[in-house]
Amino acid sequence: MRHHMERKIINELVAWKNRGNRKPLILNGARQVGKTYILKEFGARHYSHFVHFNLETNASVRAYFEDDLIPERLIRMLEISAKSKIKPAETLIILDEIQASERALLSLKVFCEEAPGYHVVAAGSLLGVAMNREKCSFPVGKVDELSLFPMDFEEFLWALDMQSLAEEIKESFATDTKMPVSLHKTALEIFQHYLIVGGMPEVVGNYVSTKSVMEVAEIQQKIINEYVADMAKYADKTTSVKIRACYNSVPNQLAKENKKFQYKIVQKGGTTTIFGEAIEWLNFAGIVLKCQKTEQGNVPIAVYSDLSDFKLYMGDVGILTMKSNTPYQIILNETEDNTYLGSLTENYVAQCFAANKIPLFYWKNDNSAEIDFVLQIGASSVPVEVKKGRNTRGKSLGIFVQKYKCPYAIRISRKNFGFENEIKSVPLYAVFCIEIKTNGLLSVV
């Protein structure tokens, strides 16, 4: 039985629909994060009807795009294929797996210029990758783009029908007031399950209907197999081997005291020259998240980053738990002090930030002081420390705050909400509340 999954991105899709200067939309995201599901949901709820074409599996529709890209002709062919009328503004046209057809991608430019009345959305899981290879003409400036990530912790709560708990968490976050002890405990327990389940909709759906983590690993393995199949399909043979080697090294990279990505862990004598392209592939495909090191805490942070130094996290923490083979009891039994739990927790935070469009940076000075994440909020930087347990003593925060005159710092741990000594305490289950409003303006995609 398929559970109804509510996703936050639906609001951005509606905003796109209502925009005056709307262009065809590309929804980017890794495989299996729920792109098709949410686009069909959007079509069903906000249009008189929708038509859906999968360009990876439907060769005849792919062939339509091989001829001239005249919108009227394309619409006629698509109508025949869908056996239904396609009306401007009333029908949502969904072109799924658009990376399978460069011509279909090119048609978006034509729709933008010659037939803007049609509402066209495309979903692509490997656009950055599949398209770079051929140096094909990506419709730059002729499309709107959005990215979908795995379900975040709030969407996970919604799936579990715990909307009211999500609201309580947001309220406590906004006012820095403690959650009632019993709710705090409940939320932490659900968070521990999230570390195992992660945010891939199919995995979440199974967990919600069975209330058990028994089948989780099996479904996650199936998703990983799809990633591996893509590596072979959308990269040449030698690159594909390197991509897999880099991907498989991520759990080991995160197990090190210094989590910086090291090529020698992938392969003895490994270098950027050998593996750089493979890492870009994984990053573009949305399978990993790249967290860049910044040399200092001045803003704008991005211009001070050291491009050769970065950490790689998995796009989904559940998949990291599975790939690292972390026993579930270590995660569910909070008294265990396991260092790898720290890595899982950090990965979870990176994933929360990515879903909230927060760029990933970390900071390290010459004397081994290190800050897990640095955010740019307004004209200042805000350091973020992630603690897997209750022990929250960290010198690095103080050093950073003083050195860069930060208004406050954020500490993410098992502790309840609070604000003291210029440190905002955020429980692990509330990381989804951390958002950055860009200059108070609406961020334009």
Backbone hydrogen bonds in HBPLUS format (Angstrom, degrees):
<---DONOR---> <-ACCEPTOR-->    atom                        ^
c    i                          cat <-CA-CA->   ^        H-A-AA   ^      H-
h    n   atom  resd res      DA  || num        DHA   H-A  angle D-A-AA Bond
n    s   type  num  typ     dist DA aas  dist angle  dist       angle   num
A0010-ILE N   A0007-ARG O   3.32 MM   3  6.07 166.1  2.34 117.3 121.1     1
A0011-ASN N   A0008-LYS O   3.14 MM   3  6.19 155.1  2.21 129.8 132.0     2
A0012-GLU N   A0009-ILE O   2.92 MM   3  5.18 122.5  2.26 102.9 117.9     3
A0013-LEU N   A0009-ILE O   2.98 MM   4  6.37 148.6  2.08 151.8 161.8     4
A0014-VAL N   A0010-ILE O   2.95 MM   4  6.23 155.1  2.02 148.0 154.1     5
A0015-ALA N   A0011-ASN O   2.96 MM   4  6.19 153.7  2.03 140.0 147.6     6
A0016-TRP N   A0012-GLU O   2.97 MM   4  6.17 147.3  2.08 138.2 146.8     7
A0017-LYS N   A0013-LEU O   2.94 MM   4  6.29 157.9  1.99 148.0 153.6     8
A0018-ASN N   A0014-VAL O   3.04 MM   4  6.34 150.8  2.13 148.5 155.6     9
A0019-ARG N   A0016-TRP O   3.11 MM   3  5.20 158.2  2.16 105.8 112.6    10
A0144-ASP N   A0024-PRO O   2.80 MM 120  6.09 160.5  1.84 151.1 157.9    11
A0025-LEU N   A0120-VAL O   2.97 MM  95  6.41 162.6  2.00 157.7 159.3    12
A0122-ALA N   A0025-LEU O   2.68 MM  97  6.09 157.7  1.73 162.2 170.3    13
A0026-ILE N   A0144-ASP O   2.77 MM 118  6.22 157.6  1.82 155.0 161.2    14
A0146-LEU N   A0026-ILE O   2.95 MM 120  6.38 156.2  2.01 161.2 164.3    15
A0027-LEU N   A0122-ALA O   2.69 MM  95  6.06 166.6  1.71 165.9 170.0    16
A0124-GLY N   A0027-LEU O   3.16 MM  97  6.44 160.9  2.19 150.8 151.7    17
A0028-ASN N   A0146-LEU O   2.76 MM 118  6.11 164.1  1.78 166.2 161.8    18
A0148-LEU N   A0028-ASN O   2.82 MM 120  6.15 159.5  1.87 153.3 157.7    19
A0038-ILE N   A0034-GLY O   3.12 MM   4  6.21 166.9  2.14 148.2 151.5    20
A0039-LEU N   A0035-LYS O   3.03 MM   4  6.21 155.1  2.10 151.6 158.8    21
A0040-LYS N   A0036-THR O   2.97 MM   4  6.17 160.5  2.00 156.3 161.1    22
A0041-GLU N   A0037-TYR O   2.96 MM   4  6.13 157.2  2.02 146.8 154.0    23
A0042-PHE N   A0038-ILE O   2.87 MM   4  5.98 154.9  1.93 141.4 148.1    24
A0043-GLY N   A0039-LEU O   2.88 MM   4  6.10 157.3  1.93 143.6 149.9    25
A0044-ALA N   A0040-LYS O   2.80 MM   4  6.03 156.6  1.86 150.2 156.6    26
A0045-ARG N   A0041-GLU O   2.92 MM   4  6.10 153.4  2.00 147.0 154.1    27
A0046-HIS N   A0042-PHE O   2.90 MM   4  5.79 158.3  1.95 150.5 155.9    28
A0047-TYR N   A0043-GLY O   3.21 MM   4  5.31 133.2  2.44 132.5 134.4    29
A0048-SER N   A0090-GLU O   3.13 MM  42  5.55 131.3  2.38 138.5 151.8    30
A0092-LEU N   A0049-HIS O   3.06 MM  43  6.58 154.9  2.13 141.4 148.7    31
A0051-VAL N   A0092-LEU O   2.89 MM  41  6.33 157.6  1.94 163.5 166.7    32
A0094-ILE N   A0051-VAL O   2.84 MM  43  6.06 163.6  1.87 164.5 169.6    33
A0053-PHE N   A0094-ILE O   2.93 MM  41  6.21 158.6  1.97 163.6 169.9    34
A0096-ASP N   A0053-PHE O   2.70 MM  43  5.83 161.6  1.73 168.2 171.4    35
A0058-ASN N   A0054-ASN O   2.87 MM   4  5.73 146.6  1.98 151.5 161.8    36
A0055-LEU N   A0096-ASP O   2.99 MM  41  5.98 167.1  2.00 146.0 145.7    37
A0062-ARG N   A0058-ASN O   3.11 MM   4  6.39 157.0  2.17 146.4 153.6    38
A0063-ALA N   A0059-ALA O   2.94 MM   4  6.19 144.6  2.07 142.4 151.7    39
A0064-TYR N   A0060-SER O   3.28 MM   4  6.68 136.0  2.48 137.2 147.2    40
A0064-TYR N   A0061-VAL O   3.05 MM   3  5.22 130.2  2.30  99.3 112.3    41
A0065-PHE N   A0062-ARG O   3.19 MM   3  5.70 134.0  2.42 106.9 117.1    42
A0066-GLU N   A0063-ALA O   2.93 MM   3  5.15 154.1  2.00 106.6 115.1    43
A0073-ARG N   A0070-ILE O   2.98 MM   3  5.47 114.7  2.42 113.6 128.6    44
A0074-LEU N   A0070-ILE O   2.99 MM   4  6.24 167.4  2.01 160.4 164.6    45
A0075-ILE N   A0071-PRO O   2.82 MM   4  6.01 166.4  1.84 160.4 163.7    46
A0076-ARG N   A0072-GLU O   3.02 MM   4  6.28 160.2  2.06 147.7 152.8    47
A0077-MET N   A0073-ARG O   2.99 MM   4  6.31 162.2  2.02 155.8 160.0    48
A0078-LEU N   A0074-LEU O   2.85 MM   4  6.09 160.2  1.89 154.0 160.1    49
A0079-GLU N   A0075-ILE O   2.82 MM   4  6.01 149.9  1.91 148.9 157.6    50
A0080-ILE N   A0076-ARG O   3.07 MM   4  6.36 155.8  2.13 147.2 152.9    51
A0081-SER N   A0077-MET O   2.98 MM   4  6.27 160.2  2.02 147.3 152.9    52
A0082-ALA N   A0078-LEU O   2.80 MM   4  5.97 156.9  1.85 149.3 155.5    53
A0083-LYS N   A0079-GLU O   2.76 MM   4  5.59 119.3  2.12 137.6 152.7    54
A0084-SER N   A0079-GLU O   3.23 MM   5  5.36 145.8  2.35 136.6 144.2    55
A0090-GLU N   A0087-LYS O   3.19 MM   3  5.40 146.1  2.31 114.0 123.7    56
A0091-THR N   A0087-LYS O   2.97 MM   4  5.30 158.9  2.02 158.0 152.6    57
A0089-ALA N   A0117-GLY O   3.12 MM  28  6.11 122.8  2.47 146.8 151.9    58
A0093-ILE N   A0119-HIS O   2.93 MM  26  6.18 177.9  1.93 171.6 171.3    59
A0121-VAL N   A0093-ILE O   2.82 MM  28  6.15 172.7  1.83 173.4 174.2    60
A0095-LEU N   A0121-VAL O   2.82 MM  26  6.26 163.9  1.84 156.8 162.1    61
A0123-ALA N   A0095-LEU O   2.94 MM  28  6.39 153.5  2.01 145.2 149.2    62
A0097-GLU N   A0123-ALA O   2.89 MM  26  5.53 103.6  2.48 123.6 143.2    63
A0100-ALA N   A0097-GLU O   3.08 MM   3  6.02 170.4  2.09 125.2 128.2    64
A0098-ILE N   A0123-ALA O   2.92 MM  25  6.08 161.7  1.96 154.4 157.6    65
A0101-SER N   A0098-ILE O   3.06 MM   3  5.68 168.9  2.08 118.6 122.2    66
A0105-LEU N   A0101-SER O   3.18 MM   4  6.53 152.9  2.26 144.0 151.2    67
A0106-LEU N   A0102-GLU O   2.92 MM   4  6.23 152.5  1.99 145.6 153.4    68
A0107-SER N   A0103-ARG O   2.85 MM   4  6.13 140.6  2.00 142.1 153.4    69
A0108-LEU N   A0105-LEU O   3.16 MM   3  5.58 146.3  2.27 105.0 114.0    70
A0109-LYS N   A0106-LEU O   3.03 MM   3  5.60 134.6  2.24 113.1 123.1    71
A0111-PHE N   A0107-SER O   2.81 MM   4  6.17 158.3  1.86 156.0 161.7    72
A0112-CYS N   A0108-LEU O   2.90 MM   4  6.09 154.9  1.96 143.5 150.8    73
A0113-GLU N   A0109-LYS O   2.97 MM   4  6.26 157.1  2.03 148.2 153.6    74
A0114-GLU N   A0110-VAL O   2.72 MM   4  5.67 167.4  1.73 156.8 161.2    75
A0115-ALA N   A0111-PHE O   2.97 MM   4  4.68 142.6  2.11 114.9 125.2    76
A0118-TYR N   A0115-ALA O   3.21 MM   3  6.20 167.4  2.23 129.3 130.9    77
A0129-VAL N   A0126-LEU O   2.96 MM   3  5.22 126.0  2.26 102.8 117.5    78
A0130-ALA N   A0126-LEU O   2.67 MM   4  5.67 157.3  1.72 169.6 177.4    79
A0131-MET N   A0127-LEU O   3.12 MM   4  5.61 155.4  2.19 136.9 143.7    80
A0135-LYS N   A0132-ASN O   2.94 MM   3  4.98 145.7  2.06 102.8 113.8    81
A0138-PHE N   A0136-CYS O   2.97 MM   2  5.99 110.0  2.47 116.8 100.2    82
A0140-VAL N   A0138-PHE O   2.57 MM   2  5.55 138.7  1.73 115.7 101.0    83
A0142-LYS N   A0139-PRO O   3.01 MM   3  5.38 159.2  2.06 129.2 132.4    84
A0151-MET N   A0199-GLY O   2.76 MM  48  4.24 158.9  1.80 129.6 122.1    85
A0156-PHE N   A0152-ASP O   2.92 MM   4  6.19 145.9  2.04 149.5 160.6    86
A0157-LEU N   A0153-PHE O   2.92 MM   4  6.24 149.8  2.02 143.6 150.8    87
A0158-TRP N   A0154-GLU O   2.93 MM   4  6.31 154.8  1.99 147.6 154.9    88
A0159-ALA N   A0155-GLU O   2.91 MM   4  6.17 156.1  1.97 143.1 149.2    89
A0160-LEU N   A0156-PHE O   3.08 MM   4  6.38 138.8  2.26 138.9 149.9    90
A0160-LEU N   A0157-LEU O   3.05 MM   3  5.03 124.4  2.37  93.5 108.3    91
A0162-MET N   A0157-LEU O   2.80 MM   5  5.08 162.2  1.83 145.3 146.0    92
A0161-ASP N   A0158-TRP O   2.75 MM   3  4.85 154.7  1.81 109.7 115.2    93
A0165-LEU N   A0162-MET O   3.12 MM   3  5.41 124.9  2.44 103.0 116.2    94
A0166-ALA N   A0162-MET O   3.20 MM   4  6.59 158.4  2.25 151.4 157.4    95
A0167-GLU N   A0163-GLN O   2.97 MM   4  6.33 152.5  2.05 149.7 157.3    96
A0168-GLU N   A0164-SER O   2.98 MM   4  6.25 158.1  2.03 146.1 151.6    97
A0169-ILE N   A0165-LEU O   2.97 MM   4  6.25 160.7  2.00 153.3 158.0    98
A0170-LYS N   A0166-ALA O   3.06 MM   4  6.37 160.5  2.10 148.8 153.5    99
A0171-GLU N   A0167-GLU O   2.94 MM   4  6.17 158.8  1.98 152.4 158.4   100
A0172-SER N   A0168-GLU O   2.91 MM   4  6.19 164.5  1.94 156.0 159.5   101
A0173-PHE N   A0169-ILE O   2.92 MM   4  6.11 153.2  1.99 148.5 156.5   102
A0174-ALA N   A0170-LYS O   2.97 MM   4  6.15 159.8  2.01 148.2 153.0   103
A0175-THR N   A0171-GLU O   3.13 MM   4  6.33 144.7  2.26 145.0 154.1   104
A0176-ASP N   A0172-SER O   2.76 MM   4  5.43 115.2  2.19 141.2 153.8   105
A0177-THR N   A0172-SER O   3.18 MM   5  4.93 140.8  2.34 126.6 134.7   106
A0183-LEU N   A0180-PRO O   2.96 MM   3  5.44 117.9  2.36 112.6 127.7   107
A0184-HIS N   A0180-PRO O   2.92 MM   4  6.14 161.8  1.96 160.2 166.1   108
A0185-LYS N   A0181-VAL O   2.98 MM   4  6.20 158.4  2.03 149.9 155.0   109
A0186-THR N   A0182-SER O   2.96 MM   4  6.21 161.0  2.00 145.7 151.1   110
A0187-ALA N   A0183-LEU O   2.82 MM   4  6.00 170.8  1.83 156.8 159.0   111
A0188-LEU N   A0184-HIS O   3.02 MM   4  6.24 155.2  2.08 145.4 152.1   112
A0189-GLU N   A0185-LYS O   3.00 MM   4  6.30 153.8  2.07 148.7 155.8   113
A0190-ILE N   A0186-THR O   2.97 MM   4  6.34 158.0  2.02 154.8 160.8   114
A0191-PHE N   A0187-ALA O   2.90 MM   4  6.12 154.6  1.96 145.6 153.4   115
A0192-GLN N   A0188-LEU O   2.96 MM   4  6.28 150.6  2.05 145.4 152.4   116
A0193-HIS N   A0189-GLU O   3.16 MM   4  6.57 149.3  2.26 143.5 151.3   117
A0193-HIS N   A0190-ILE O   3.06 MM   3  5.09 117.5  2.47  94.6 110.0   118
A0194-TYR N   A0190-ILE O   2.90 MM   4  6.27 145.8  2.02 145.2 155.9   119
A0194-TYR N   A0191-PHE O   2.94 MM   3  4.87 114.7  2.38  91.4 108.5   120
A0195-LEU N   A0191-PHE O   3.06 MM   4  6.49 143.1  2.20 149.4 158.6   121
A0196-ILE N   A0193-HIS O   2.98 MM   3  5.25 134.2  2.19 102.1 114.8   122
A0197-VAL N   A0193-HIS O   2.83 MM   4  6.11 168.6  1.84 159.9 163.2   123
A0198-GLY N   A0194-TYR O   2.62 MM   4  5.09 150.9  1.70 135.0 145.7   124
A0203-VAL N   A0200-MET O   2.88 MM   3  5.45 121.9  2.22 118.2 132.7   125
A0204-VAL N   A0200-MET O   2.94 MM   4  6.17 164.3  1.97 155.6 160.8   126
A0205-GLY N   A0201-PRO O   2.75 MM   4  5.89 162.9  1.78 153.2 157.9   127
A0206-ASN N   A0202-GLU O   3.12 MM   4  6.30 154.7  2.18 138.7 144.7   128
A0207-TYR N   A0203-VAL O   2.96 MM   4  6.25 160.3  2.00 151.2 156.9   129
A0208-VAL N   A0204-VAL O   2.80 MM   4  6.04 159.9  1.84 156.9 162.5   130
A0209-SER N   A0205-GLY O   3.05 MM   4  6.26 158.1  2.10 145.9 151.2   131
A0210-THR N   A0206-ASN O   2.89 MM   4  6.02 151.1  1.98 149.2 157.3   132
A0211-LYS N   A0207-TYR O   2.65 MM   4  5.09 137.7  1.83 140.3 149.3   133
A0216-VAL N   A0213-VAL O   3.40 MM   3  5.26 150.4  2.50  98.1 106.4   134
A0219-ILE N   A0215-GLU O   3.28 MM   4  6.62 160.7  2.32 158.2 162.2   135
A0220-GLN N   A0216-VAL O   2.98 MM   4  6.26 163.0  2.01 157.2 162.7   136
A0221-GLN N   A0217-ALA O   2.84 MM   4  6.01 152.9  1.92 146.5 153.6   137
A0222-LYS N   A0218-GLU O   3.14 MM   4  6.42 147.2  2.25 139.1 147.6   138
A0223-ILE N   A0219-ILE O   3.07 MM   4  6.46 149.4  2.17 146.4 154.3   139
A0224-ILE N   A0220-GLN O   2.95 MM   4  6.29 159.2  1.99 151.9 157.6   140
A0225-ASN N   A0221-GLN O   2.89 MM   4  6.16 152.0  1.97 146.3 154.2   141
A0226-GLU N   A0222-LYS O   3.14 MM   4  6.51 141.7  2.29 138.0 147.6   142
A0226-GLU N   A0223-ILE O   3.02 MM   3  5.11 122.4  2.37  95.2 110.1   143
A0227-TYR N   A0223-ILE O   3.04 MM   4  6.48 152.3  2.12 148.0 155.7   144
A0228-VAL N   A0224-ILE O   2.93 MM   4  6.26 161.9  1.96 155.1 159.4   145
A0229-ALA N   A0225-ASN O   2.94 MM   4  6.16 152.3  2.02 142.0 149.6   146
A0230-ASP N   A0226-GLU O   2.94 MM   4  6.23 151.5  2.02 146.6 154.2   147
A0230-ASP N   A0227-TYR O   3.04 MM   3  5.07 115.5  2.48  93.8 109.6   148
A0231-MET N   A0227-TYR O   2.94 MM   4  6.32 148.6  2.04 148.0 157.3   149
A0232-ALA N   A0228-VAL O   3.21 MM   4  6.56 149.6  2.31 144.5 151.2   150
A0233-LYS N   A0229-ALA O   2.97 MM   4  6.19 142.1  2.12 139.1 150.7   151
A0234-TYR N   A0230-ASP O   2.70 MM   4  5.68 172.5  1.70 163.2 162.7   152
A0240-SER N   A0236-ASP O   2.79 MM   4  5.88 158.6  1.84 160.6 168.1   153
A0241-VAL N   A0237-LYS O   3.13 MM   4  6.43 149.3  2.23 147.7 154.1   154
A0242-LYS N   A0238-THR O   3.21 MM   4  6.54 156.2  2.27 144.9 151.0   155
A0242-LYS N   A0239-THR O   3.01 MM   3  5.06 112.4  2.48  95.5 111.9   156
A0243-ILE N   A0239-THR O   2.77 MM   4  6.07 156.4  1.83 157.4 164.9   157
A0244-ARG N   A0240-SER O   3.08 MM   4  6.27 162.8  2.11 144.6 148.6   158
A0245-ALA N   A0241-VAL O   3.01 MM   4  6.26 155.4  2.08 143.0 150.2   159
A0246-CYS N   A0242-LYS O   2.91 MM   4  6.16 162.3  1.94 154.2 158.0   160
A0247-TYR N   A0243-ILE O   2.89 MM   4  6.09 166.1  1.91 153.7 158.1   161
A0248-ASN N   A0244-ARG O   2.84 MM   4  5.99 165.6  1.86 152.7 156.7   162
A0249-SER N   A0245-ALA O   3.12 MM   4  6.23 127.4  2.40 134.5 147.3   163
A0249-SER N   A0246-CYS O   3.07 MM   3  5.14 135.5  2.27  96.2 109.1   164
A0250-VAL N   A0247-TYR O   3.21 MM   3  5.62 158.0  2.26 110.4 116.7   165
A0252-ASN N   A0249-SER O   3.02 MM   3  5.33 116.7  2.43 107.2 122.8   166
A0253-GLN N   A0249-SER O   2.85 MM   4  6.08 156.3  1.91 159.2 167.2   167
A0254-LEU N   A0250-VAL O   3.05 MM   4  6.29 157.6  2.10 156.9 161.3   168
A0255-ALA N   A0252-ASN O   3.06 MM   3  5.03 145.3  2.19  97.5 108.2   169
A0256-LYS N   A0253-GLN O   3.37 MM   3  5.79 158.6  2.42 106.6 112.4   170
A0261-PHE N   A0310-PHE O   2.75 MM  49  5.94 178.9  1.75 162.0 162.2   171
A0265-ILE N   A0262-GLN O   3.09 MM   3  5.69 153.6  2.16 112.6 120.1   172
A0266-VAL N   A0263-TYR O   2.96 MM   3  5.24 128.2  2.24 102.5 116.1   173
A0267-GLN N   A0263-TYR O   3.10 MM   4  6.48 159.6  2.14 152.5 158.0   174
A0270-GLY N   A0267-GLN O   2.83 MM   3  5.14 141.0  1.98 146.0 139.0   175
A0275-PHE N   A0271-THR O   2.94 MM   4  6.21 166.8  1.96 155.4 159.2   176
A0276-GLY N   A0272-THR O   2.53 MM   4  4.64 145.9  1.64 146.2 145.4   177
A0279-ILE N   A0275-PHE O   3.09 MM   4  6.40 154.5  2.16 157.5 164.2   178
A0280-GLU N   A0276-GLY O   3.08 MM   4  6.40 157.5  2.13 150.2 156.5   179
A0281-TRP N   A0277-GLU O   2.94 MM   4  6.18 152.9  2.01 147.1 154.8   180
A0282-LEU N   A0278-ALA O   3.09 MM   4  6.44 161.3  2.13 147.8 151.0   181
A0283-ASN N   A0279-ILE O   2.93 MM   4  6.11 155.7  1.99 148.1 155.5   182
A0284-PHE N   A0280-GLU O   2.78 MM   4  5.97 168.2  1.80 156.9 159.4   183
A0285-ALA N   A0281-TRP O   2.88 MM   4  6.03 153.9  1.95 149.2 157.0   184
A0287-ILE N   A0282-LEU O   3.08 MM   5  5.39 140.1  2.25 163.1 165.6   185
A0288-VAL N   A0282-LEU O   3.38 MM   6  5.71 152.9  2.46 124.4 122.3   186
A0286-GLY N   A0283-ASN O   3.08 MM   3  5.26 153.2  2.15 102.7 111.0   187
A0315-GLY N   A0287-ILE O   2.84 MM  28  5.01 151.1  1.92 138.4 128.9   188
A0289-LEU N   A0313-TYR O   2.75 MM  24  5.03 157.7  1.80 138.4 144.0   189
A0313-TYR N   A0289-LEU O   2.84 MM  24  5.03 166.0  1.86 149.9 154.7   190
A0291-CYS N   A0311-LYS O   2.83 MM  20  5.05 172.6  1.83 157.6 159.0   191
A0311-LYS N   A0291-CYS O   2.80 MM  20  5.05 156.9  1.85 142.0 149.3   192
A0292-GLN N   A0360-LEU O   3.08 MM  68  6.30 144.1  2.21 143.6 133.3   193
A0362-TYR N   A0292-GLN O   2.85 MM  70  6.23 147.8  1.95 144.8 150.9   194
A0293-LYS N   A0309-ASP O   2.96 MM  16  5.62 155.8  2.02 161.1 153.1   195
A0306-ASP N   A0293-LYS O   2.75 MM  13  5.54 159.7  1.79 152.7 159.2   196
A0294-THR N   A0362-TYR O   2.67 MM  68  5.95 154.4  1.73 167.0 174.7   197
A0295-GLU N   A0304-TYR O   3.07 MM   9  5.74 174.5  2.08 139.8 141.3   198
A0304-TYR N   A0301-ILE O   2.92 MM   3  5.56 154.9  1.98 120.2 128.3   199
A0305-SER N   A0302-ALA O   3.29 MM   3  5.41 166.0  2.31 109.0 110.4   200
A0309-ASP N   A0306-ASP O   3.07 MM   3  5.65 165.5  2.09 119.5 124.1   201
A0320-LEU N   A0316-ASP O   3.24 MM   4  6.66 145.7  2.36 141.7 151.6   202
A0321-THR N   A0317-VAL O   2.89 MM   4  6.21 160.1  1.93 153.3 157.9   203
A0322-MET N   A0318-GLY O   3.01 MM   4  6.26 154.1  2.07 142.2 149.3   204
A0323-LYS N   A0319-ILE O   2.78 MM   4  5.96 167.1  1.80 148.8 152.9   205
A0324-SER N   A0320-LEU O   2.80 MM   4  5.81 149.7  1.89 150.1 157.3   206
A0326-THR N   A0321-THR O   3.18 MM   5  5.52 154.5  2.25 155.3 160.5   207
A0325-ASN N   A0322-MET O   3.06 MM   3  5.07 146.1  2.18  98.0 108.5   208
A0330-ILE N   A0327-PRO O   3.07 MM   3  5.67 139.5  2.24 113.2 123.2   209
A0331-ILE N   A0328-TYR O   2.92 MM   3  5.24 123.2  2.25 103.8 118.5   210
A0332-LEU N   A0328-TYR O   2.88 MM   4  6.15 161.4  1.92 159.0 165.1   211
A0333-ASN N   A0329-GLN O   2.84 MM   4  5.55 140.0  2.00 138.6 146.0   212
A0336-GLU N   A0333-ASN O   3.08 MM   3  6.03 160.2  2.12 129.7 133.8   213
A0341-LEU N   A0338-ASN O   3.11 MM   3  5.50 140.1  2.27 107.0 117.7   214
A0342-GLY N   A0339-THR O   2.95 MM   3  5.41 138.4  2.13 107.8 118.6   215
A0343-SER N   A0340-TYR O   2.93 MM   3  5.09 121.3  2.28  98.1 112.8   216
A0344-LEU N   A0340-TYR O   3.02 MM   4  6.46 157.2  2.08 153.8 159.9   217
A0345-THR N   A0341-LEU O   2.94 MM   4  6.12 159.5  1.99 147.0 152.8   218
A0346-GLU N   A0342-GLY O   2.98 MM   4  6.18 156.0  2.04 143.7 150.1   219
A0347-ASN N   A0343-SER O   2.94 MM   4  6.12 157.8  1.99 147.1 153.2   220
A0348-TYR N   A0344-LEU O   2.90 MM   4  6.20 152.8  1.98 147.0 154.6   221
A0349-VAL N   A0345-THR O   3.02 MM   4  6.37 153.8  2.09 147.5 154.0   222
A0350-ALA N   A0346-GLU O   2.96 MM   4  6.28 161.6  2.00 152.7 157.4   223
A0351-GLN N   A0347-ASN O   2.94 MM   4  6.19 153.9  2.01 147.6 155.0   224
A0352-CYS N   A0348-TYR O   2.93 MM   4  6.27 151.9  2.01 147.7 155.2   225
A0353-PHE N   A0349-VAL O   2.93 MM   4  6.24 164.4  1.96 156.6 160.0   226
A0354-ALA N   A0350-ALA O   2.91 MM   4  6.15 163.0  1.94 149.5 154.5   227
A0355-ALA N   A0351-GLN O   3.04 MM   4  6.23 160.5  2.08 147.4 152.2   228
A0356-ASN N   A0352-CYS O   3.13 MM   4  6.43 136.0  2.33 139.1 150.9   229
A0356-ASN N   A0353-PHE O   2.94 MM   3  5.05 127.7  2.22  98.1 112.9   230
A0358-ILE N   A0353-PHE O   2.89 MM   5  5.02 169.7  1.90 145.0 141.5   231
A0357-LYS N   A0354-ALA O   2.96 MM   3  4.99 154.8  2.02 112.5 113.1   232
A0374-VAL N   A0361-PHE O   2.89 MM  13  5.49 142.7  2.03 134.7 138.8   233
A0363-TRP N   A0371-ILE O   3.16 MM   8  5.11 162.5  2.19 140.8 146.1   234
A0371-ILE N   A0363-TRP O   2.85 MM   8  5.11 163.8  1.87 146.7 150.0   235
A0365-ASN N   A0369-ALA O   3.04 MM   4  5.61 158.5  2.08 152.4 158.1   236
A0373-PHE N   A0384-VAL O   3.23 MM  11  5.04 159.3  2.27 145.3 145.5   237
A0384-VAL N   A0373-PHE O   2.76 MM  11  5.04 150.4  1.84 168.5 162.0   238
A0375-LEU N   A0382-VAL O   2.90 MM   7  5.10 177.7  1.90 148.0 147.8   239
A0382-VAL N   A0375-LEU O   2.76 MM   7  5.10 158.5  1.81 147.2 153.5   240
A0377-ILE N   A0380-SER O   2.86 MM   3  5.58 142.9  1.99 158.9 169.9   241
A0380-SER N   A0377-ILE O   3.15 MM   3  5.58 164.7  2.17 128.4 130.5   242
A0410-ILE N   A0383-PRO O   2.93 MM  27  6.26 169.3  1.94 166.5 169.4   243
A0385-GLU N   A0410-ILE O   2.90 MM  25  6.36 161.0  1.93 157.8 163.0   244
A0412-ILE N   A0385-GLU O   2.76 MM  27  6.07 171.9  1.76 175.7 176.2   245
A0387-LYS N   A0412-ILE O   2.70 MM  25  5.96 166.2  1.71 171.3 176.4   246
A0414-ARG N   A0389-GLY O   3.42 MM  25  5.63 173.2  2.43 131.3 130.8   247
A0399-ILE N   A0395-LYS O   3.18 MM   4  6.51 162.9  2.21 156.6 161.7   248
A0400-PHE N   A0396-SER O   2.94 MM   4  6.13 167.1  1.96 158.1 161.0   249
A0401-VAL N   A0397-LEU O   2.86 MM   4  6.06 170.6  1.87 162.1 164.5   250
A0402-GLN N   A0398-GLY O   3.04 MM   4  6.16 167.6  2.05 151.8 155.0   251
A0403-LYS N   A0399-ILE O   2.98 MM   4  6.07 167.2  2.00 150.0 154.2   252
A0404-TYR N   A0400-PHE O   2.93 MM   4  6.03 161.5  1.97 155.8 159.7   253
A0405-LYS N   A0401-VAL O   2.81 MM   4  5.36 104.4  2.39 135.8 148.4   254
A0406-CYS N   A0401-VAL O   3.13 MM   5  4.89 149.4  2.22 125.7 134.7   255
A0405-LYS N   A0402-GLN O   3.46 MM   3  5.13 163.1  2.49  96.4 101.2   256
A0409-ALA N   A0422-GLU O   2.90 MM  13  6.35 150.5  1.99 155.3 165.0   257
A0424-LYS N   A0409-ALA O   2.76 MM  15  6.12 171.3  1.77 162.7 160.8   258
A0411-ARG N   A0424-LYS O   2.90 MM  13  6.17 166.2  1.92 154.8 156.3   259
A0426-VAL N   A0411-ARG O   2.86 MM  15  6.00 172.9  1.86 153.8 155.6   260
A0413-SER N   A0426-VAL O   3.13 MM  13  6.53 146.8  2.25 141.3 151.2   261
A0428-LEU N   A0413-SER O   2.85 MM  15  5.35 130.5  2.10 146.0 150.0   262
A0425-SER N   A0418-GLY O   2.79 MM   7  5.09 167.3  1.80 150.0 153.2   263
A0420-GLU N   A0423-ILE O   3.11 MM   3  5.37 146.1  2.23 148.8 146.4   264
A0423-ILE N   A0420-GLU O   2.83 MM   3  5.37 150.0  1.92 113.8 123.5   265
A0430-ALA N   A0427-PRO O   2.84 MM   3  5.51 166.5  1.86 127.0 131.2   266
A0433-CYS N   A0430-ALA O   2.94 MM   3  5.67 162.1  1.97 120.9 126.7   267
A0434-ILE N   A0431-VAL O   3.00 MM   3  5.60 157.8  2.05 117.6 123.9   268
A0441-LEU N   A0438-THR O   2.65 MM   3  5.79 143.4  1.77 142.0 148.4   269
